[in-house]
Amino acid sequence: MLWACVLLPQLALDGVLRRRSGDGPLVLVAGAAQARRIVAVNAAGREAGLHPGQQLSAAQALLTPFDALPYDPGMVERWQRFLAAVAYRYSSEVSLLPHAIVLEVSRSMGLFGPWPRLEGLLRADFTALGFRHRISVAPTAHAAYVLAGVDDGQAVLAPEALRRALQPVPLRKSRLPAAAAEALPGMGIRTLGQLLSLPRDGLRRRFGAELLAALDRLTGDVPAGLEIFRPPDSFDLRSELQHEVENLAALIFPLRRLTGDLAAWLTGRDGGVQRFVLRLEHRDGSSTDVPVGLLAPERDAGMLFELARGRLEQVQLPAPVLALRLVARELPPFVPAGRDLFDERPANALPIEQLRERLRARLGDRAVHQLGSTTDPRPERAQRIAARDDGWQEPSPRPTWLLERPIPLRGGAPRILAGPERLETGWWDGGEVCRDYYVVETAQGQRAWVFCAPGEQAGWMLQGWFA
């Protein structure tokens, strides 16, 4: 087996920074009101002399102004579980460790390619989402976890190389039980290599079975004993804004983040979304819901953003917005649209499904319809507005634009391209017709579908236009 570890050293800070557009000094603080200390600090704050562990009062004396936000352990857990769902696309065995995600990748490499390529895919996903990370791979989950804390990019692909890779690791970075990691350096044991060479009976008598169990999990002598993570069946993510927003344009940045997160999460669980809700939260506790519905499941980030923005732009805000929340509970399976190997469409051409959804978002549900067929052969009754669940129809040999009722064809005599095709029907309901239909080209170069009385080629009536 091979386990990859994605270490997330600044998970809380990254979760805050990714929803902020500014780059000024920022710190996260925790502790009692009179003794708050800095837990995390961004790059601008570090350049100004702020650092973790510093008292907030001392930092304020050193630098003013800067933003100080409370450290939220609950938000750290939610971000970690969100990222685990994203990583789930690469393995069905995903587990959580403190500030880290581990996943079994030996079978995944048969699908995604050798480890360097799989590592690149993981890095691209986490970088795009705005989370700093360190990645390593090793034959055991705990060894990968330890190696990621020592250096980024370590790769131990063979079990026989694992002990050699662990030997130089300092005990302070070994993630062993705290009591043993603190006591052993005083006994002259400072690396994992020195510790692994000691007699096990002596370690058991002095430190108990907990230390030996941790070493066995590290080297793979016993199973890792990790709980397997499973993505939830619904998506619910909230973005708190920096200040009250009264203009919808200020919601575009957090909206792009939320829809991008939804797309990444859907890819991880190999699903799509057909309906979701944007919830605009106001100061008085009320909210404005903006429903977004699609005719078919989708998970493309750009498309989800465009659709959500189109719906949002139609809203009149009753009050300033404090937070934006995206909730998706209907998550049907996703089947990618088929493409021809030699697709001749322009590179920037939209698939019909995406064009359809964008038009619906911009113009409204009632402005865009899909056509369905009937069993009536009369052209004026052969098409209908299809129900939403009927699916889009295959192209018809008839014109895509059929007039509501036939009208005389104006202009000079048309050039006949095909026909006649006789339709004689409708005798059962009093609407009997008997017509000869032709495909013609008008003097202006338009292609039309026309008819006339049987056996004649005059008195043309226009039934529809070909695209």
C-alpha positions as CSV (number, residue, x, y, z in Angstrom):
1,M,0.0,0.0,0.0
2,L,1.0,3.6,-0.5
3,W,-0.5,6.5,1.5
4,A,-0.3,10.2,0.5
5,C,-0.6,12.8,3.1
6,V,-1.8,16.4,2.4
7,L,-0.7,18.5,5.4
8,L,-2.6,21.7,5.9
9,P,-0.3,23.8,8.2
10,Q,-2.4,27.0,8.1
11,L,-5.9,25.7,7.5
12,A,-7.7,28.3,9.7
13,L,-5.9,31.2,8.2
14,D,-6.3,30.0,4.6
15,G,-10.0,29.5,5.3
16,V,-10.2,33.2,6.2
17,L,-7.9,34.6,3.5
18,R,-9.6,32.9,0.6
19,R,-12.8,35.0,1.2
20,R,-11.0,38.3,1.6
21,S,-10.0,40.5,-1.3
22,G,-7.5,42.7,0.7
23,D,-3.9,41.9,1.6
24,G,-3.3,44.0,4.7
25,P,-2.0,42.6,8.0
26,L,-4.4,40.0,9.5
27,V,-4.1,37.8,12.6
28,L,-6.3,35.1,14.2
29,V,-6.5,35.3,18.0
30,A,-7.7,33.0,20.8
31,G,-7.8,33.0,24.6
32,A,-9.5,35.1,27.3
33,A,-10.5,38.6,26.5
34,Q,-7.7,40.2,28.6
35,A,-5.0,37.7,27.5
36,R,-5.6,37.1,23.8
37,R,-2.7,35.6,21.9
38,I,-2.0,35.4,18.1
39,V,-2.7,31.9,16.8
40,A,-2.0,32.6,13.1
41,V,-0.7,35.6,11.1
42,N,-0.6,36.3,7.3
43,A,2.4,37.3,5.3
44,A,1.8,41.0,5.6
45,G,1.6,40.7,9.4
46,R,4.8,38.6,9.6
47,E,6.6,41.3,7.6
48,A,5.5,43.9,10.1
49,G,6.8,41.8,13.0
50,L,3.8,39.9,14.2
51,H,4.1,36.2,15.0
52,P,2.1,33.3,16.6
53,G,2.2,33.2,20.4
54,Q,2.5,37.0,20.7
55,Q,0.0,38.7,23.0
56,L,-2.6,40.8,21.1
57,S,-1.8,43.9,23.3
58,A,1.9,43.7,22.4
59,A,1.1,43.3,18.7
60,Q,-1.2,46.4,18.9
61,A,1.6,48.4,20.5
62,L,3.9,47.3,17.6
63,L,1.6,47.8,14.7
64,T,-1.7,49.6,14.1
65,P,-4.0,49.1,12.5
66,F,-4.4,45.5,11.6
67,D,-7.4,43.1,11.4
68,A,-7.8,40.6,14.3
69,L,-10.4,37.8,13.9
70,P,-11.3,35.1,16.4
71,Y,-9.8,31.7,15.8
72,D,-12.7,29.2,15.2
73,P,-11.8,25.5,15.7
74,G,-15.2,24.5,14.4
75,M,-14.5,26.2,11.1
76,V,-11.1,24.4,10.9
77,E,-12.9,21.1,11.1
78,R,-15.5,22.1,8.5
79,W,-12.7,23.1,6.0
80,Q,-10.8,19.9,6.6
81,R,-13.9,17.8,5.9
82,F,-14.6,19.9,2.8
83,L,-11.0,19.3,1.5
84,A,-11.3,15.6,2.3
85,A,-14.4,15.4,0.1
86,V,-12.3,17.1,-2.7
87,A,-9.5,14.5,-2.2
88,Y,-12.1,11.7,-2.3
89,R,-12.0,11.9,-6.2
90,Y,-8.5,10.3,-6.0
91,S,-9.2,7.5,-3.5
92,S,-12.1,5.7,-1.8
93,E,-9.9,5.4,1.3
94,V,-9.5,8.9,2.8
95,S,-9.0,9.6,6.5
96,L,-8.5,12.6,8.7
97,L,-5.5,13.4,11.0
98,P,-4.9,16.6,12.9
99,H,-4.5,19.3,10.2
100,A,-4.0,16.7,7.5
101,I,-5.7,14.4,5.1
102,V,-4.3,10.9,4.2
103,L,-5.5,8.8,1.3
104,E,-4.4,5.4,0.0
105,V,-3.1,5.9,-3.6
106,S,-1.5,2.6,-4.7
107,R,-4.7,1.6,-6.7
108,S,-5.3,5.2,-7.8
109,M,-2.1,5.4,-9.7
110,G,-3.5,2.8,-12.1
111,L,-6.1,5.4,-13.1
112,F,-4.3,8.7,-12.7
113,G,-0.8,7.7,-13.6
114,P,2.5,7.4,-11.6
115,W,3.0,9.3,-8.3
116,P,4.5,12.5,-9.8
117,R,1.4,13.0,-11.9
118,L,-1.0,12.2,-9.1
119,E,0.9,14.5,-6.8
120,G,0.6,17.3,-9.4
121,L,-3.1,16.8,-9.6
122,L,-3.5,17.0,-5.9
123,R,-1.4,20.1,-5.7
124,A,-3.3,21.8,-8.5
125,D,-6.6,21.1,-6.7
126,F,-5.5,22.5,-3.3
127,T,-3.7,25.5,-4.9
128,A,-6.8,26.4,-6.9
129,L,-8.9,26.3,-3.8
130,G,-6.5,28.6,-2.0
131,F,-5.1,26.2,0.7
132,R,-1.4,26.0,1.4
133,H,-0.2,22.4,1.7
134,R,2.7,20.0,2.0
135,I,2.5,16.6,0.4
136,S,4.4,13.3,0.9
137,V,3.8,9.7,0.2
138,A,5.0,6.6,2.1
139,P,4.0,2.9,2.6
140,T,2.0,3.8,5.8
141,A,-0.4,6.7,6.6
142,H,1.4,7.7,9.8
143,A,4.8,7.7,8.1
144,A,3.5,9.9,5.3
145,Y,2.0,12.2,8.0
146,V,5.4,12.5,9.7
147,L,7.4,13.0,6.5
148,A,5.1,15.8,5.4
149,G,5.8,17.6,8.6
150,V,9.6,17.4,8.0
151,D,9.8,18.4,4.4
152,D,7.5,19.0,1.4
153,G,7.5,16.5,-1.5
154,Q,9.1,13.5,0.2
155,A,8.3,10.2,-1.7
156,V,9.1,6.8,-0.2
157,L,7.6,4.3,-2.6
158,A,9.1,1.0,-1.3
159,P,8.6,-0.5,2.1
160,E,12.2,-1.4,2.5
161,A,13.2,2.3,2.1
162,L,10.8,3.4,4.9
163,R,13.1,2.9,7.9
164,R,15.9,4.6,6.2
165,A,13.7,7.6,5.5
166,L,12.5,7.8,9.1
167,Q,15.9,7.5,10.7
168,P,16.9,11.2,10.6
169,V,13.5,12.5,11.6
170,P,13.8,14.6,14.9
171,L,11.7,13.3,17.7
172,R,10.1,16.8,18.0
173,K,8.6,16.2,14.6
174,S,7.8,12.5,15.0
175,R,4.2,12.9,16.2
176,L,4.8,10.3,18.9
177,P,3.0,10.5,22.3
178,A,3.9,13.8,23.9
179,A,5.3,12.4,27.1
180,A,7.8,10.2,25.3
181,A,8.8,12.8,22.8
182,E,9.6,15.3,25.6
183,A,11.5,12.8,27.8
184,L,13.6,11.0,25.3
185,P,15.9,13.9,24.2
186,G,17.0,14.2,27.9
187,M,18.1,10.6,27.6
188,G,20.2,11.3,24.5
189,I,17.6,10.0,22.0
190,R,16.9,12.7,19.5
191,T,15.9,10.9,16.2
192,L,13.6,8.2,15.2
193,G,16.5,6.1,14.0
194,Q,18.0,6.0,17.5
195,L,14.6,5.3,19.0
196,L,13.8,2.4,16.7
197,S,17.1,0.7,17.6
198,L,16.4,0.6,21.3
199,P,15.1,-2.6,23.0
200,R,11.3,-2.7,23.0
201,D,11.1,-4.2,26.5
202,G,12.8,-1.2,28.0
203,L,10.6,1.2,26.1
204,R,7.5,-0.6,27.3
205,R,8.6,-0.6,30.9
206,R,9.4,3.2,30.8
207,F,6.7,4.6,28.5
208,G,4.1,1.9,28.3
209,A,2.4,0.2,25.3
210,E,1.2,3.5,23.8
211,L,4.7,4.4,22.5
212,L,5.3,0.9,20.9
213,A,1.9,1.0,19.3
214,A,2.7,4.4,17.7
215,L,6.0,3.1,16.4
216,D,4.3,0.0,15.0
217,R,1.8,2.1,13.1
218,L,4.6,4.3,11.8
219,T,6.6,1.3,10.4
220,G,3.5,-0.7,9.3
221,D,3.9,-3.5,11.7
222,V,0.3,-3.0,12.8
223,P,-2.7,-1.5,10.8
224,A,-3.1,2.2,10.9
225,G,-6.5,2.0,12.6
226,L,-7.9,5.0,10.9
227,E,-11.6,5.8,10.4
228,I,-12.5,6.0,6.7
229,F,-14.1,9.3,5.7
230,R,-17.2,9.4,3.6
231,P,-18.4,12.7,1.9
232,P,-21.8,13.9,3.1
233,D,-24.9,13.7,1.0
234,S,-25.4,17.5,0.9
235,F,-23.4,20.6,0.5
236,D,-23.7,23.6,2.8
237,L,-21.0,26.3,2.9
238,R,-21.2,29.8,4.3
239,S,-19.0,32.8,3.5
240,E,-19.1,35.7,6.0
241,L,-18.5,39.1,4.4
242,Q,-16.0,41.6,5.6
243,H,-18.7,44.3,5.9
244,E,-22.4,44.9,5.2
245,V,-23.0,44.8,1.4
246,E,-25.7,46.8,-0.2
247,N,-24.6,46.4,-3.8
248,L,-25.0,43.1,-5.6
249,A,-21.7,43.6,-7.4
250,A,-19.8,43.2,-4.1
251,L,-21.2,39.6,-3.9
252,I,-19.6,38.4,-7.1
253,F,-16.2,37.6,-5.5
254,P,-17.6,35.4,-2.7
255,L,-20.1,33.9,-5.1
256,R,-17.3,32.8,-7.4
257,R,-15.6,31.2,-4.5
258,L,-18.7,29.3,-3.3
259,T,-19.6,28.0,-6.7
260,G,-16.0,26.9,-7.3
261,D,-16.0,25.1,-4.0
262,L,-19.3,23.4,-4.9
263,A,-17.8,22.3,-8.3
264,A,-14.7,20.9,-6.6
265,W,-16.8,19.1,-4.0
266,L,-19.0,17.6,-6.6
267,T,-16.0,16.3,-8.6
268,G,-14.7,14.7,-5.4
269,R,-17.9,12.7,-5.0
270,D,-18.4,12.2,-8.8
271,G,-21.8,13.8,-8.8
272,G,-23.6,16.8,-10.1
273,V,-26.1,19.4,-8.9
274,Q,-29.5,20.2,-10.4
275,R,-30.9,22.6,-7.8
276,F,-29.3,24.8,-5.1
277,V,-30.1,27.8,-3.1
278,L,-28.1,31.0,-2.5
279,R,-29.1,32.4,0.9
280,L,-28.4,36.0,1.6
281,E,-28.2,36.6,5.3
282,H,-29.2,40.0,6.9
283,R,-28.4,41.6,10.2
284,D,-31.9,41.1,11.7
285,G,-31.6,37.3,11.2
286,S,-33.8,37.2,8.1
287,S,-32.5,35.9,4.8
288,T,-33.3,36.2,1.1
289,D,-33.3,32.9,-0.8
290,V,-32.3,32.8,-4.5
291,P,-33.1,29.4,-6.0
292,V,-31.0,28.2,-8.9
293,G,-32.4,25.3,-11.0
294,L,-31.0,23.4,-13.9
295,L,-32.6,21.2,-16.5
296,A,-29.8,18.6,-16.1
297,P,-27.1,17.9,-13.5
298,E,-24.0,19.9,-13.9
299,R,-20.7,20.5,-12.0
300,D,-18.7,22.9,-14.2
301,A,-17.4,25.7,-12.0
302,G,-17.7,28.4,-14.6
303,M,-21.2,27.4,-15.6
304,L,-22.5,27.2,-12.0
305,F,-21.1,30.7,-11.4
306,E,-22.7,32.2,-14.5
307,L,-26.1,30.7,-13.7
308,A,-25.9,31.8,-10.0
309,R,-24.8,35.3,-11.0
310,G,-27.6,35.5,-13.5
311,R,-30.2,34.6,-10.9
312,L,-28.6,36.9,-8.3
313,E,-28.7,39.9,-10.6
314,Q,-32.4,39.7,-10.8
315,V,-32.8,40.1,-7.0
316,Q,-33.8,43.4,-5.2
317,L,-32.0,43.4,-1.8
318,P,-34.4,44.2,1.0
319,A,-31.6,44.8,3.4
320,P,-27.7,44.8,3.5
321,V,-26.1,41.4,3.3
322,L,-23.8,40.1,6.0
323,A,-23.1,36.6,4.7
324,L,-23.6,34.4,1.7
325,R,-24.5,30.8,2.0
326,L,-24.8,28.1,-0.7
327,V,-27.0,25.0,0.1
328,A,-27.3,22.0,-2.3
329,R,-29.3,19.0,-1.3
330,E,-30.4,17.5,-4.6
331,L,-27.2,15.9,-5.9
332,P,-28.1,13.4,-8.7
333,P,-25.4,11.4,-10.6
334,F,-23.5,13.3,-13.2
335,V,-22.9,12.0,-16.7
336,P,-20.5,14.1,-18.8
337,A,-21.8,15.1,-22.3
338,G,-20.5,13.0,-25.1
339,R,-18.0,14.6,-27.5
340,D,-16.8,13.5,-31.0
341,L,-13.2,12.6,-31.3
342,F,-12.8,15.1,-34.2
343,D,-15.1,17.9,-32.9
344,E,-15.1,20.7,-35.4
345,R,-16.8,23.3,-33.1
346,P,-14.8,26.5,-32.5
347,A,-12.7,26.4,-29.3
348,N,-14.9,29.1,-27.6
349,A,-18.3,27.5,-28.6
350,L,-20.6,26.6,-25.8
351,P,-22.3,23.2,-25.7
352,I,-26.0,23.5,-26.1
353,E,-26.7,22.5,-22.5
354,Q,-24.5,25.4,-21.2
355,L,-26.0,27.8,-23.6
356,R,-29.5,26.7,-22.7
357,E,-28.9,27.2,-18.9
358,R,-27.2,30.6,-19.4
359,L,-30.2,31.8,-21.4
360,R,-32.6,30.6,-18.7
361,A,-30.6,32.3,-16.0
362,R,-30.5,35.6,-17.9
363,L,-34.0,35.7,-19.4
364,G,-36.0,33.6,-17.0
365,D,-37.5,30.1,-17.0
366,R,-40.5,31.1,-19.1
367,A,-38.3,32.7,-21.9
368,V,-36.6,29.5,-23.0
369,H,-38.5,26.4,-24.1
370,Q,-37.7,23.0,-25.4
371,L,-39.7,21.4,-28.2
372,G,-41.4,18.1,-28.1
373,S,-43.1,16.1,-30.8
374,T,-46.7,14.9,-31.2
375,T,-48.2,12.0,-33.1
376,D,-50.2,14.4,-35.4
377,P,-48.5,14.6,-38.8
378,R,-50.0,18.1,-39.6
379,P,-47.0,20.5,-39.4
380,E,-49.0,23.1,-37.4
381,R,-49.8,20.5,-34.8
382,A,-46.6,18.4,-34.9
383,Q,-44.7,20.3,-32.2
384,R,-45.4,21.4,-28.7
385,I,-43.7,22.9,-25.7
386,A,-42.2,20.0,-23.9
387,A,-42.4,19.5,-20.2
388,R,-39.1,20.1,-18.3
389,D,-38.5,16.5,-17.7
390,D,-39.1,15.3,-21.2
391,G,-35.5,15.9,-22.3
392,W,-34.4,17.6,-25.4
393,Q,-35.5,16.2,-28.7
394,E,-33.3,15.0,-31.5
395,P,-33.2,17.3,-34.6
396,S,-36.3,17.0,-36.7
397,P,-36.3,16.7,-40.5
398,R,-38.9,19.5,-40.4
399,P,-37.9,23.1,-40.1
400,T,-36.9,24.2,-36.7
401,W,-39.0,27.4,-37.1
402,L,-42.6,26.4,-37.8
403,L,-45.1,29.3,-38.2
404,E,-48.1,29.3,-36.0
405,R,-50.3,29.3,-39.1
406,P,-49.3,29.2,-42.8
407,I,-49.0,32.5,-44.7
408,P,-48.6,33.3,-48.4
409,L,-45.0,33.2,-49.6
410,R,-44.1,36.7,-50.9
411,G,-41.6,37.5,-53.7
412,G,-40.7,35.9,-56.9
413,A,-41.1,32.2,-57.8
414,P,-39.0,30.0,-55.5
415,R,-36.5,27.4,-56.7
416,I,-37.6,23.9,-55.8
417,L,-34.9,21.9,-53.9
418,A,-36.9,18.8,-52.8
419,G,-40.5,17.5,-53.0
420,P,-43.3,17.0,-53.4
421,E,-44.2,15.3,-50.1
422,R,-47.9,14.8,-49.8
423,L,-49.7,15.0,-46.5
424,E,-53.3,14.0,-46.5
425,T,-54.7,13.7,-42.9
426,G,-57.0,15.1,-40.3
427,W,-60.2,13.7,-41.6
428,W,-61.2,12.4,-38.2
429,D,-61.5,15.8,-36.4
430,G,-62.8,18.1,-39.1
431,G,-59.4,19.6,-39.8
432,E,-58.7,17.6,-43.0
433,V,-55.8,18.7,-45.1
434,C,-54.3,17.6,-48.4
435,R,-51.1,19.4,-49.4
436,D,-48.0,18.9,-51.4
437,Y,-44.9,20.1,-49.5
438,Y,-41.6,21.3,-51.0
439,V,-38.3,22.5,-49.8
440,V,-37.6,25.7,-51.7
441,E,-35.0,28.5,-51.9
442,T,-36.4,32.0,-52.2
443,A,-35.0,34.8,-54.3
444,Q,-33.3,36.2,-51.2
445,G,-31.5,32.8,-50.6
446,Q,-33.6,31.7,-47.7
447,R,-34.5,28.0,-47.4
448,A,-38.2,27.5,-46.7
449,W,-40.8,24.8,-46.3
450,V,-43.9,25.5,-48.4
451,F,-46.9,23.8,-49.7
452,C,-49.5,24.2,-52.4
453,A,-52.6,22.3,-53.7
454,P,-52.0,18.8,-54.9
455,G,-50.7,18.6,-58.4
456,E,-50.0,22.4,-58.6
457,Q,-46.8,24.5,-58.3
458,A,-48.4,27.9,-57.6
459,G,-50.1,29.7,-54.8
460,W,-47.3,28.8,-52.4
461,M,-48.1,28.9,-48.6
462,L,-45.2,29.3,-46.2
463,Q,-45.1,26.7,-43.4
464,G,-41.7,27.4,-41.9
465,W,-38.0,28.3,-42.2
466,F,-34.9,26.1,-42.1
467,A,-32.0,27.5,-40.0
